[in-house]
Amino acid sequence: MMNMTLMIKGNRKKGAVVLITITFILVAFLGFLKYPKNQVFSYCLFISEKGWGYEIRCNNKPFIYQQYIPVLQGNKAFPDKKAARKAAKTVTSRLNNNKPPRLTLKDINDLDLH
């Protein structure tokens, strides 16, 4: 009886792992279909009440609107046009190279954005 219970629990764990794996593959595939390969990413800069920001566009349609420096606590805008441009260029470059568009705290410090 004990061996049968362990076998059932083991099969459930294997089944859960297989189900999670299939779900992950399906989500990744659907994400791949949603964004075609002929994407062109660009950016434009804007000034706000608190400083500067940027908008990333995909095939000339709004994709990311970033009015604050990501990762930093609070709502701190980019201090000047140059900082907003550096961040926008980095994000645009990553997107055009099929990489995630996120900026890390290391990126913020390396680019001297604050």
Secondary structure, 3 states (H helix, E strand, C coil): CHHHHHHHHHHHHHHHHHHHHHHHHHHHHHHHHHCCCCCCEEEEEEECCCCEEEEEEECCEEEEEECCCCCCCCCCCECCHHHHHHHHHHHHHHHHCCCCCCCCHHHHHHCCCC
